[in-house]
Amino acid sequence: MRTVRAVRKVWAVIRREYLERVRTKAFLFSTFGVPLLFVLALGLPLYLAAREEQRERRIAVIDRTGMLYEGVRERLAAGGYQVERVDPAQPAAENAQIRRVLKEELEGYLVLDSATLAEGRARYRGGSMPGELRKLAIRQAVLAAALEQRLKESAVGGEPGLREFLGGGSLEVDVLGGEAGLDARPGPFATGFVASFLLYFLILFHAVSVMRAVLEEKTGRIVEVVISALRPAELMLGKVVGVGAVGLTQLAVWIAFGLILALWGAPALVASLPELAREIELEGLVPSAGLLALMLALFLLGYFLYAALYAAIGAMCSSEQEAQQAQTPVVMLLVAPLMLLAYVLEHPATTWAVVLSIVPFFAPVLLMARAAGGAAQPWEIAAALVLLVAAVGGVTWVAGRVYRVGILMQGKRPTLPELWRWVREA
């Protein structure tokens, strides 16, 4: 019966903390407004550029060499262009194309001559300045066609695989001495960075919210009334879980936004701008179910680890200024892995990267980065999660004892010997 009453009390605290936060304008803006602003800031310029790129894709080619047209046409057609050939022997061939461009019958025309074969230089004239992606696509098509023609005329011209060679080739990667990681696909650099930074931000933001909630009730003398109805451990648990549920809601919404962008936004963008097809690997943009599960586990464990520390800080301080000073060592524990993130992303399989990603206080940020790139071995993930669970248990036990004594204390912030005495005597 006592357990049932305790659960009801904790649930009441959880419900209050959750509803009090999700109904605020700040939560609604940060959860829904920030992703929308990000999408608009990133997507609107690309959308406008795509509309401009789709407006007209008809290009005429005047090939004075007589050898480059087919190669250029194939490559431009693969990028969504409509290419037509103009006989350079026609009188005033260029003047005719200028008139067509001015009448908006063509986007522009391309002139290939001896300089194209010798140096890869070509001349394009259009009704408007082409975008950077369009200029890059045209230049690459001309350069690849010219290089192919020159190689055909040389001793290697008959070798098979020339087209694949000019297309950039491929790199097959095999990992020796171990199994594939959580996600065997080599995820992009940006995926690991974004996921790790997202976990860092959510853990820090909501853990600090726990500290502020504790501090507000303590400085407002509200906690003295609340403690008369439930034990300090129940109050601390309710606050930590309630604020954590808010963070979990926010994480779920942001992941949903990310999946929508990856599943529908990126393919639509590539369809509008075929030039991006070579730069964007759509398969790598969609995280696997295992990666999402790991991200959820790292958020929950990382949040509970740091929320317990921040709850203890809020309980042992009597003002916002004291709390700001006291939280500095804890903030450094979160900032340190963020500073190491670039190194771990660049060298995910080194001994240092493996060791740092298993350390409980660093694991939420660094292990996520390595797993997103497919470099984390199953045993490393298991070891990191087990150590995180143990760390959460140990830190929560210590923080609970500090919270039990400090929540009713007023005055000067306790010293380290006094904190140790609280832990022993609580």
KAVENLIN-V802798 format. One record per residue. N is the residue number from 0. RES is the residue in one small letter. OMEGA is omega as a letter, one per 20 degrees, with the letter a starting at -180 (NA if undefined). Layout:
N_RES_OMEGA / N_RES_OMEGA
//
This chain:
0_m_r / 1_r_r / 2_t_r / 3_v_r / 4_r_r / 5_a_r / 6_v_r / 7_r_r / 8_k_r / 9_v_r / 10_w_r / 11_a_r / 12_v_r / 13_i_a / 14_r_a / 15_r_a / 16_e_a / 17_y_a / 18_l_a / 19_e_a / 20_r_a / 21_v_r / 22_r_a / 23_t_r / 24_k_a / 25_a_r / 26_f_a / 27_l_r / 28_f_a / 29_s_a / 30_t_a / 31_f_a / 32_g_a / 33_v_r / 34_p_r / 35_l_r / 36_l_r / 37_f_r / 38_v_a / 39_l_a / 40_a_a / 41_l_a / 42_g_a / 43_l_r / 44_p_r / 45_l_r / 46_y_r / 47_l_r / 48_a_r / 49_a_r / 50_r_r / 51_e_r / 52_e_a / 53_q_a / 54_r_a / 55_e_a / 56_r_r / 57_r_a / 58_i_r / 59_a_a / 60_v_r / 61_i_a / 62_d_a / 63_r_r / 64_t_a / 65_g_a / 66_m_a / 67_l_a / 68_y_a / 69_e_r / 70_g_r / 71_v_a / 72_r_a / 73_e_a / 74_r_r / 75_l_r / 76_a_r / 77_a_r / 78_g_r / 79_g_a / 80_y_r / 81_q_a / 82_v_r / 83_e_a / 84_r_r / 85_v_a / 86_d_a / 87_p_r / 88_a_r / 89_q_r / 90_p_r / 91_a_a / 92_a_a / 93_e_a / 94_n_r / 95_a_a / 96_q_r / 97_i_r / 98_r_r / 99_r_r / 100_v_a / 101_l_r / 102_k_a / 103_e_r / 104_e_r / 105_l_r / 106_e_r / 107_g_r / 108_y_a / 109_l_a / 110_v_r / 111_l_a / 112_d_a / 113_s_r / 114_a_r / 115_t_r / 116_l_a / 117_a_a / 118_e_a / 119_g_a / 120_r_r / 121_a_a / 122_r_r / 123_y_r / 124_r_a / 125_g_a / 126_g_r / 127_s_r / 128_m_r / 129_p_r / 130_g_a / 131_e_r / 132_l_a / 133_r_r / 134_k_r / 135_l_a / 136_a_a / 137_i_a / 138_r_r / 139_q_r / 140_a_a / 141_v_a / 142_l_r / 143_a_r / 144_a_r / 145_a_r / 146_l_r / 147_e_a / 148_q_a / 149_r_r / 150_l_r / 151_k_a / 152_e_a / 153_s_a / 154_a_a / 155_v_a / 156_g_a / 157_g_a / 158_e_r / 159_p_r / 160_g_a / 161_l_a / 162_r_r / 163_e_r / 164_f_a / 165_l_r / 166_g_r / 167_g_r / 168_g_r / 169_s_a / 170_l_r / 171_e_a / 172_v_r / 173_d_r / 174_v_a / 175_l_r / 176_g_r / 177_g_r / 178_e_r / 179_a_a / 180_g_a / 181_l_r / 182_d_a / 183_a_r / 184_r_r / 185_p_a / 186_g_a / 187_p_a / 188_f_a / 189_a_a / 190_t_r / 191_g_a / 192_f_a / 193_v_a / 194_a_a / 195_s_r / 196_f_r / 197_l_r / 198_l_r / 199_y_a / 200_f_a / 201_l_a / 202_i_a / 203_l_a / 204_f_a / 205_h_r / 206_a_r / 207_v_r / 208_s_r / 209_v_r / 210_m_a / 211_r_r / 212_a_r / 213_v_a / 214_l_r / 215_e_a / 216_e_a / 217_k_a / 218_t_r / 219_g_r / 220_r_r / 221_i_a / 222_v_a / 223_e_r / 224_v_a / 225_v_a / 226_i_r / 227_s_a / 228_a_r / 229_l_a / 230_r_r / 231_p_r / 232_a_r / 233_e_r / 234_l_r / 235_m_r / 236_l_r / 237_g_r / 238_k_a / 239_v_a / 240_v_a / 241_g_r / 242_v_r / 243_g_r / 244_a_r / 245_v_r / 246_g_r / 247_l_r / 248_t_r / 249_q_r / 250_l_a / 251_a_r / 252_v_a / 253_w_r / 254_i_r / 255_a_r / 256_f_a / 257_g_r / 258_l_r / 259_i_r / 260_l_a / 261_a_a / 262_l_a / 263_w_a / 264_g_a / 265_a_r / 266_p_r / 267_a_r / 268_l_r / 269_v_r / 270_a_r / 271_s_a / 272_l_a / 273_p_r / 274_e_a / 275_l_a / 276_a_a / 277_r_a / 278_e_a / 279_i_r / 280_e_a / 281_l_a / 282_e_a / 283_g_a / 284_l_a / 285_v_a / 286_p_r / 287_s_r / 288_a_r / 289_g_r / 290_l_r / 291_l_r / 292_a_r / 293_l_r / 294_m_r / 295_l_a / 296_a_a / 297_l_r / 298_f_a / 299_l_a / 300_l_r / 301_g_r / 302_y_a / 303_f_r / 304_l_a / 305_y_r / 306_a_r / 307_a_r / 308_l_a / 309_y_r / 310_a_r / 311_a_r / 312_i_r / 313_g_a / 314_a_a / 315_m_r / 316_c_a / 317_s_r / 318_s_r / 319_e_r / 320_q_r / 321_e_a / 322_a_r / 323_q_r / 324_q_a / 325_a_a / 326_q_a / 327_t_r / 328_p_a / 329_v_r / 330_v_r / 331_m_r / 332_l_r / 333_l_a / 334_v_a / 335_a_r / 336_p_r / 337_l_r / 338_m_r / 339_l_a / 340_l_a / 341_a_r / 342_y_a / 343_v_r / 344_l_a / 345_e_a / 346_h_a / 347_p_a / 348_a_a / 349_t_a / 350_t_r / 351_w_a / 352_a_r / 353_v_a / 354_v_a / 355_l_a / 356_s_r / 357_i_r / 358_v_a / 359_p_a / 360_f_a / 361_f_a / 362_a_a / 363_p_a / 364_v_a / 365_l_r / 366_l_r / 367_m_r / 368_a_a / 369_r_r / 370_a_r / 371_a_r / 372_g_r / 373_g_a / 374_a_a / 375_a_r / 376_q_r / 377_p_a / 378_w_r / 379_e_r / 380_i_r / 381_a_a / 382_a_a / 383_a_a / 384_l_r / 385_v_r / 386_l_r / 387_l_r / 388_v_r / 389_a_r / 390_a_r / 391_v_r / 392_g_a / 393_g_a / 394_v_r / 395_t_r / 396_w_a / 397_v_a / 398_a_r / 399_g_r / 400_r_r / 401_v_a / 402_y_a / 403_r_a / 404_v_a / 405_g_a / 406_i_r / 407_l_a / 408_m_r / 409_q_r / 410_g_a / 411_k_r / 412_r_a / 413_p_r / 414_t_r / 415_l_r / 416_p_r / 417_e_r / 418_l_r / 419_w_r / 420_r_r / 421_w_a / 422_v_a / 423_r_a / 424_e_a / 425_a_NA
//
